[in-house]
């Protein structure tokens, strides 16, 4: 696989995968880049270019085979395995994530949930009991989760970062406003909520200027 | 202002704004594109190119004036006014958002919170009392929020979409997996949590392939 795929292409792949899943659920077996373009609001040439990156070529006059393309994207996105996730920070956001059923459908399975607040420890959320952060290191060593999810206020991330990195997780999914770089082979993906909201305010402002 | 700024540039602006805010908090008065590059892990030429789009030119041998650039970005991002936000869906995610203090700091103010679940109605979260969705229309007409925030399970969005669009909000910030397009002049910004997680699993898989 070409390793030089740009992140902007990569970030569109989950969306392709979602739309193909919906088509497949509806019993659609093939789709042209033109139809996909209309559905997804991306130009057909962009779609062809994106998918060509991964050797997914549509056939002239036929288009794409929905099931095959979906399976191929699942492989590319690493969705053919199960990931074990541990949540660090069991406040409202952490609780929202473990309660969200769409993750399990994609193979993302929450196996533990940690916090420091006494009133949260021992509470059960979606079948998981919130544990005290003191037990995090032992848990990581024993259960070997693949992904750590940071739902902590900004600076607190620093307190657990070393333990998490050393435990050998493959990836970190973080909601902290702190930018974490890929460290020691651990990949980082951030959700910046404030940035997203500022992008919206840009759009509202642009309209008027 | 040039209206053809690409969304990939726009999406980097909040990050510039954040870093400049941190520099300003530390008392730094000027910064070169080179230093900013090191901090933000973006090439210096990308930074110059991005900011030139908005007429923010650094001076040769001086760099950027931190305070001036930050103020300019605040204007571009529409952060010089206050936005009133209404949350639709007061589950864990909605509760997490209203409790997150960083939004208020940027001028995003939550003024109402709605749900349909009887056990949630009347509960107070961060000073807001959760109201029944039946009262949404009257609330929108009276309080005229600028932004509606959708924290609802996918399909339920359709039940409130028309009311929200008709009420005259400027923007929708949505966490639903349903892709909403800009409609009737209303701008839409989505946070796709599953897509973000799939991007991470791509990165984990790419490493190994």
Interface residues (C-beta under 8 A of the other chain):
Chain A: X1 X3 X8 X10 X11 X13 X14 X15 X17 X18 X40 X41 X76 X77 X78 X79 X83 X91 X92 X93 X95 X96 X97 X99 X100 X102 X103 X106 X107 X108 X146 X147 X170 X171 X173 X177 X179 X181 X185 X187 X189 X191 X192 X193 X194 X195 X196 X197 X198 X199 X200 X201 X202 X203 X204 X205 X206 X207 X209
Chain B: X1 X3 X8 X10 X11 X13 X14 X15 X17 X18 X40 X41 X76 X77 X78 X79 X83 X91 X92 X93 X95 X96 X97 X99 X100 X102 X103 X106 X107 X108 X146 X147 X170 X171 X173 X177 X179 X181 X185 X187 X189 X191 X192 X193 X194 X195 X196 X197 X198 X199 X200 X201 X202 X203 X204 X205 X206 X207 X209
